[in-house]
Amino acid sequence: MATLALANAQGGYRLLAEPCAEELSSYKVADAAGAAVDLPFEVQAALYCAYGVDLAPGGRFLLYPLFDADGVETIHVYDLAERAETDEVELPPAEMDALGYTWSENPTRFAFAPGDRANPLYYRTYVFQLSPEGRLSAVGAYDLRLKPVCGLDGCEPLAGESFYFASAHTLVYRTWEQQEDEPDGPQTLRTLELP
C-alpha cells in the first residue's frame, strides 16, 4: 500500500496516511526529517483506521475524532510542538460522519458537514475557529443544501469541493436551484457570510 503525505511541512510536521478500509485510513505524523512522531497511545489508537484526521494550516495542531463508550463523538486537538492535548469539543449525533475538513487562515477556521437522516436535503455544516493556542470556539452551525460529489459508492458532500472557504469570513458552497433536480445535475455556487 502506498503512503500519502497529506499536509505540508510548514510547521515541521506532515500527516501520512495509508488506506485501511473503505473511506478510512491509518495515519502517522512525521517530523521535518521524516521520522515518525511518538504520540501518546490514545492518540495513536484514534489514528488507526479512522476518518476526520487532519493537520491545521501551519502543521502544529493535529485534529482527530474520538468516540466514548456511549458513542458520543468529540473532536480533539493535539499540539505537536508541546506534546499535549489542548482542547476537545463534543459533536451532536449524525447519521453520516464527516470525512474531512476545509480550512481558512487568518483566523484559522475549519468547516465540516455530517449528514442527518431527519433532514435529508440539507447538511448541517459546522464552522469552528482554532486559536493560536489550540483552543476551539464555535463560529456557527448552518443547514445548507450541499451538492454532493457522486461516485461509484454514491453521493456525499466533500469538504473542499462541495463547500470551501473563499476567506475566513466567507464560505462558498455548491447547491442546486430546483427541488426536483438530481444531486448530480446542474449546480449553483452560493456564499455564506460568517461572523
Disulfide bonds with the S-S distance in Angstrom:
Cys20-Cys49 2.16
Cys150-Cys155 2.01
